[in-house]
Amino acid sequence: MSPSILLSLVIATCYGCGVHAVLGRRLWQWPVFWLSAIAGFFFGYVLGVATGLELGRIGSVPLVASTLGAAALLTLAWYFTSVGD
């Protein structure tokens, strides 16, 4: 596995677990937050590379664009999993 993919998975896992630790209320929300963070991080990665918005690079990972992608999908995941609480 390439180091950039491994780094991306580690950072996205930290984002998903962190959001669940702060905003999660049920155990079933954890995999939803985790998968949302991973999908959003990689979506932001692809969008950042495609548009040239590669601010805050760590190796070949555009951290700002990837973080914004993860934040967007984590916000959606939080909204849809907290409806009715």
DAVEN-V434082 format. One record per residue. N is the residue number from 0. RES is the residue in one letter. PHI is phi in whole degrees, 0 to 359 (999 if undefined). Layout:
BEGIN
n=N res=RES phi=PHI
n=N res=RES phi=PHI
END
This chain:
BEGIN
n=0 res=M phi=999
n=1 res=S phi=287
n=2 res=P phi=298
n=3 res=S phi=290
n=4 res=I phi=291
n=5 res=L phi=297
n=6 res=L phi=297
n=7 res=S phi=297
n=8 res=L phi=295
n=9 res=V phi=294
n=10 res=I phi=295
n=11 res=A phi=295
n=12 res=T phi=296
n=13 res=C phi=297
n=14 res=Y phi=297
n=15 res=G phi=296
n=16 res=C phi=291
n=17 res=G phi=295
n=18 res=V phi=295
n=19 res=H phi=293
n=20 res=A phi=295
n=21 res=V phi=271
n=22 res=L phi=248
n=23 res=G phi=287
n=24 res=R phi=243
n=25 res=R phi=234
n=26 res=L phi=293
n=27 res=W phi=292
n=28 res=Q phi=284
n=29 res=W phi=301
n=30 res=P phi=295
n=31 res=V phi=294
n=32 res=F phi=295
n=33 res=W phi=296
n=34 res=L phi=292
n=35 res=S phi=295
n=36 res=A phi=295
n=37 res=I phi=293
n=38 res=A phi=296
n=39 res=G phi=294
n=40 res=F phi=296
n=41 res=F phi=287
n=42 res=F phi=296
n=43 res=G phi=295
n=44 res=Y phi=300
n=45 res=V phi=296
n=46 res=L phi=295
n=47 res=G phi=295
n=48 res=V phi=290
n=49 res=A phi=292
n=50 res=T phi=267
n=51 res=G phi=85
n=52 res=L phi=274
n=53 res=E phi=245
n=54 res=L phi=281
n=55 res=G phi=64
n=56 res=R phi=288
n=57 res=I phi=242
n=58 res=G phi=67
n=59 res=S phi=253
n=60 res=V phi=262
n=61 res=P phi=284
n=62 res=L phi=292
n=63 res=V phi=294
n=64 res=A phi=296
n=65 res=S phi=293
n=66 res=T phi=294
n=67 res=L phi=296
n=68 res=G phi=296
n=69 res=A phi=295
n=70 res=A phi=296
n=71 res=A phi=296
n=72 res=L phi=287
n=73 res=L phi=293
n=74 res=T phi=296
n=75 res=L phi=296
n=76 res=A phi=296
n=77 res=W phi=296
n=78 res=Y phi=298
n=79 res=F phi=284
n=80 res=T phi=268
n=81 res=S phi=257
n=82 res=V phi=294
n=83 res=G phi=97
n=84 res=D phi=277
END
